[in-house]
């Protein structure tokens, strides 16, 4: 049985993701396609424009057979952690292949770069300092692209597995604002903010889009009122960054201004956003330190093929979780907290929480 895995965020789900699904199936001729997805918050430190159940519905409708969730604490961290734990879960599910997008689409070059003793998460910063890396590798001698950086994390994570990596050419600029039929998530989100139609770019109807600016009043209040020592104990807060965030919260009533004035060479936009998510979700350092080894896989949805596979699935290290109540305690505490916060910004928070507590979506 050929099982292919993909790592997704669907923020939001769009035509490019349909292409990814179809291409993954075509390139591997797989019998089963499994997607591991972030939940209601993303690796770049943003609330997801659409909630994870809408993501799951779309994935199943357009060809994924089984959707599993990457826990929040491994989603909202640097690329290395995100990539490592995404691959861990796919490996635990028995995938033979992982198919991912790449700007260079040069797998051999990417493999060589993955073998280098470099810090992927701070590669751009180190290059800005003038540190030299072999110029034979295109990514290290030119611009750094997000899919290639994630590709390096996947390639490192699969080294001790039997997973075969396969790349797909990324053809559009991830920050491009052109509303073509296959547009970037950035372009689609900007169009939504501006009230433009995105019906050509995404097959789903986006009813209640959420953006970080929606959370900013709450974040600002926390930064202004919390004790500084309390902020120091928040996960990802380090090196006195809380002082700058407090200063900017006092100064700016607009999220974009707050964010732009908090960014530096050391603290990128995504890193600042991830820190801010930890603050609004009240994730403490001790919460993360006390987490046991990841030993569960939460199922968000499946079709008939996915259901059949789950019936036969066995893995002594991981238990399959189909109900929220069955998530191991320390992980469940974090997931409950962050999903309640997300739900509080929806028109029907109670309805969303009911969906969180019921079983997987079945197609």
C-alpha positions in Angstrom: 0.0 0.0 0.0 1.4 3.4 -1.0 0.7 6.1 1.5 1.6 9.7 0.8 1.7 12.6 3.3 1.5 16.3 2.9 2.0 19.1 5.5 -0.5 21.9 5.2 -1.9 25.0 6.9 -4.7 26.1 4.5 -4.7 29.7 5.7 -7.0 29.8 3.8 -7.6 26.8 1.5 -7.3 27.9 -2.2 -6.7 26.6 -5.7 -3.0 26.2 -5.2 -3.8 23.6 -2.4 -6.0 21.7 -4.8 -3.1 21.6 -7.2 -0.8 20.3 -4.4 -3.3 17.5 -3.5 -3.7 16.4 -7.1 0.0 16.6 -7.9 0.9 14.6 -4.7 -1.5 11.8 -5.8 -0.3 11.9 -9.4 3.4 11.8 -8.6 3.2 9.0 -6.1 0.2 7.0 -7.4 -0.8 6.6 -3.8 -3.6 4.5 -2.3 -4.1 6.9 0.6 -3.3 10.6 1.1 -2.8 11.9 4.6 -2.6 15.6 5.5 -1.2 16.9 8.8 -2.5 20.4 9.4 -2.1 23.2 11.9 -5.2 24.0 13.8 -6.7 27.4 14.5 -3.3 29.1 14.7 -0.4 28.8 12.2 3.3 28.5 12.1 3.8 32.1 11.2 2.1 33.1 14.4 -1.3 34.1 13.0 -4.9 33.1 13.8 -6.1 30.9 11.0 -8.4 32.8 8.6 -10.7 29.8 8.6 -11.1 27.3 11.5 -9.6 23.8 11.4 -12.9 22.1 10.7 -13.5 24.2 7.6 -9.9 23.3 6.5 -10.7 19.6 7.1 -14.0 19.7 5.1 -12.1 21.3 2.2 -9.2 18.8 2.3 -11.6 15.8 2.3 -13.7 17.3 -0.5 -10.8 17.8 -2.8 -9.0 14.5 -2.4 -7.3 14.0 1.0 -8.4 10.7 2.7 -7.3 11.4 6.3 -6.6 14.7 8.1 -4.7 14.8 11.4 -3.8 17.8 13.6 -0.4 19.1 14.6 -0.8 20.2 18.2 -0.7 23.9 18.8 2.6 23.8 20.8 4.5 22.3 17.8 2.7 24.5 15.3 3.5 27.9 16.7 7.2 27.6 16.9 10.1 28.0 14.5 10.3 26.1 11.2 12.5 23.3 12.5 10.1 22.3 15.3 7.1 22.7 12.9 8.8 20.5 10.3 10.1 17.9 12.8 6.8 17.2 14.5 4.8 17.3 11.2 7.1 14.6 9.9 7.0 12.6 13.2 3.2 12.4 12.9 3.2 11.4 9.2 5.9 8.8 9.9 3.8 7.4 12.8 0.9 7.1 10.4 3.1 5.0 8.1 3.5 7.3 5.1 5.9 6.2 2.3 6.2 9.6 0.6 6.0 13.3 1.6 5.3 15.8 -1.1 6.0 19.5 -0.5 6.4 22.7 -2.5 9.7 24.2 -3.3 10.8 27.4 -5.0 14.0 26.0 -6.3 12.5 22.5 -6.9 16.0 21.1 -6.8 15.8 18.1 -4.4 19.5 17.1 -4.6 20.6 20.7 -3.8 18.1 20.8 -0.9 19.4 17.5 0.5 23.0 18.8 0.4 21.9 22.0 2.3 20.0 19.9 4.8 23.2 18.1 5.6 25.1 21.3 6.4 25.7 22.3 10.0 23.6 25.4 9.9 20.8 26.9 12.0 17.9 26.9 9.5 15.7 29.1 11.7 18.3 31.9 11.9 19.9 31.4 8.5 18.8 34.7 7.1 20.1 36.5 10.2 23.5 34.7 10.0 23.9 35.5 6.3 23.1 39.2 7.0 26.0 39.1 9.5 28.3 38.0 6.7 28.7 34.4 7.6 29.8 32.4 4.6 28.2 29.2 3.3 29.1 27.2 0.2 27.9 29.3 -2.8 27.3 26.1 -4.8 23.9 26.0 -3.1 21.6 28.4 -4.7 19.4 29.0 -1.7 22.4 30.2 0.3 23.7 32.6 -2.3 20.4 34.3 -3.1 17.1 35.0 -1.6 15.7 32.7 1.0 12.2 31.4 0.3 9.8 30.0 2.9 8.9 26.7 1.2 12.6 25.9 0.6 13.4 26.6 4.3 10.5 24.3 5.3 11.8 21.7 2.8 15.1 21.7 4.7 13.3 21.0 8.0 11.4 18.1 6.4 14.5 16.7 4.8 16.3 16.7 8.2 13.3 15.1 9.9 13.0 12.2 7.5 16.7 11.2 7.7 16.0 8.4 10.1 12.8 7.2 8.5 11.9 5.3 5.3 10.0 8.3 3.9 10.7 9.3 0.3 10.8 13.2 -0.2 9.3 14.6 -3.4 9.1 18.3 -4.4 6.6 20.3 -6.4 7.6 23.5 -8.2 6.2 26.6 -6.4 5.3 28.9 -9.3 3.9 32.0 -7.6 5.4 34.4 -5.1 4.1 33.6 -1.6 3.9 37.4 -0.9 2.6 38.3 -4.4 -0.6 40.3 -4.3 -1.9 39.4 -7.8 -5.3 37.8 -7.7 -4.7 35.2 -10.4 -6.7 31.9 -10.4 -3.8 30.4 -8.4 -3.0 33.2 -6.0 -0.9 33.3 -2.9 -2.5 33.1 0.6 -1.2 36.6 1.2 -3.0 38.0 -1.9 -6.2 36.2 -0.8 -6.1 37.5 2.7 -5.4 41.0 1.6 -8.4 40.8 -0.8 -10.6 39.6 2.0 -9.5 42.5 4.2 -10.3 44.9 1.3 -13.7 43.4 0.8 -12.9 42.0 -2.6 -14.3 38.7 -4.0 -12.0 35.7 -3.8 -14.4 33.2 -5.4 -12.0 32.6 -8.3 -9.1 31.9 -6.0 -10.8 29.6 -3.4 -13.7 27.1 -3.7 -14.8 27.7 -0.1 -16.9 30.4 1.2 -15.1 32.4 3.8 -17.7 33.6 6.3 -15.9 34.7 9.4 -12.3 35.5 8.6 -10.0 36.2 11.5 -6.8 38.2 11.5 -4.3 39.2 14.1 -5.6 42.7 14.1 -8.9 41.3 15.6 -6.9 40.0 18.6 -4.8 43.2 19.0 -7.1 45.0 21.5 -6.8 42.0 23.8 -3.1 41.7 23.3 -2.6 45.4 24.0 -4.6 45.2 27.2 -2.5 42.2 28.4 0.8 43.9 27.6 -0.2 47.1 29.4 -1.7 45.5 32.5 0.3 42.3 33.1 3.2 42.4 35.5 6.5 42.4 33.6 7.8 39.4 35.5 4.6 37.5 34.6 5.3 38.2 30.9 8.9 36.9 31.3 7.3 33.5 32.3 5.4 33.3 29.0 6.6 30.7 26.5 8.9 32.2 23.8 9.4 35.4 25.7 13.2 36.0 26.1 16.0 38.5 26.0 13.9 41.3 27.4 11.6 41.4 24.4 8.6 42.0 26.7 10.0 45.6 27.4 9.8 46.5 23.7 6.3 44.9 23.3 5.0 46.9 26.4 6.5 50.1 25.0 4.9 49.6 21.6 1.6 48.6 23.1 1.5 51.8 25.0 2.4 53.8 21.9 0.4 52.2 19.1 -3.3 51.5 18.9 -3.0 49.9 15.5 -1.6 46.3 15.1 0.3 47.0 12.0 2.2 49.9 13.6 2.8 47.8 16.7 4.2 44.9 14.7 6.3 46.9 12.3 8.0 48.7 15.2 8.6 45.5 17.1 10.4 43.8 14.2 14.2 43.8 14.0 16.9 41.6 12.3 16.8 39.3 15.3 13.0 39.4 15.9 11.3 38.7 12.6 7.6 39.4 11.9 6.7 35.7 12.4 8.8 35.4 15.6 7.1 38.5 17.1 3.7 37.1 16.1 4.4 33.7 17.7 5.5 35.4 20.9 2.3 37.5 20.9 0.2 34.4 20.4 1.8 32.8 23.5 0.9 35.9 25.4 -2.7 36.1 24.4 -3.1 32.3 24.9 -1.3 32.5 28.2 1.1 29.7 27.4 3.6 29.6 30.2 7.2 28.2 29.9 6.4 25.6 32.6 3.3 24.4 30.6 5.7 23.4 27.8 8.5 22.1 30.0 6.0 19.8 31.7 4.6 18.3 28.5 5.3 14.6 28.1 6.6 13.1 24.9 4.1 13.4 22.1 2.2 10.1 22.0 -1.1 10.7 20.4 -2.5 11.6 16.9 -5.7 13.5 16.8 -8.0 12.7 13.8 -9.9 15.7 12.4 -11.6 13.9 9.6 -11.6 11.0 7.1 -13.4 9.5 4.2 -14.2 5.8 3.6 -10.6 5.0 2.6 -9.2 6.8 5.6 -11.7 5.1 8.0 -10.7 1.7 6.6 -7.0 2.5 7.2 -7.7 3.6 10.8 -9.4 0.3 11.5 -6.2 -1.5 10.6 -3.7 1.1 12.1 -1.4 0.0 14.9 1.4 1.9 16.5 2.6 1.1 20.0 4.1 4.6 20.5 1.0 6.6 19.4 -2.6 6.3 20.3 -5.3 7.5 17.9 -7.6 10.2 19.3 -11.0 10.8 17.8 -12.5 12.7 20.7 -11.2 15.8 22.3 -11.6 14.3 25.8 -9.1 11.6 24.9 -6.2 14.0 24.3 -3.6 13.5 27.0 -4.1 15.9 30.0 -1.2 18.4 29.6 -1.8 18.7 25.8 -5.6 18.9 26.3 -5.2 21.8 28.7 -3.3 23.8 26.2 -5.7 22.9 23.3 -8.7 23.7 25.4 -7.3 27.1 26.3 -6.3 28.2 22.7 -9.5 26.9 21.1 -11.7 28.7 23.5 -9.9 31.9 22.8 -10.3 31.4 19.0 -13.9 30.5 19.5 -14.6 33.7 21.5 -14.0 35.7 18.3 -16.6 33.8 16.3 -20.2 34.7 16.0 -21.2 31.4 17.6 -18.5 30.4 20.1 -20.7 27.8 21.7 -21.4 26.2 18.4 -17.7 26.0 17.6 -16.8 24.5 21.0 -19.5 21.8 20.4 -17.8 21.0 17.1 -14.5 20.8 18.9 -15.8 18.3 21.4 -17.5 16.0 18.9 -15.9 13.4 16.8 -14.1 13.7 13.4 -15.7 14.9 10.2 -16.7 11.9 8.1 -17.1 12.1 4.4 
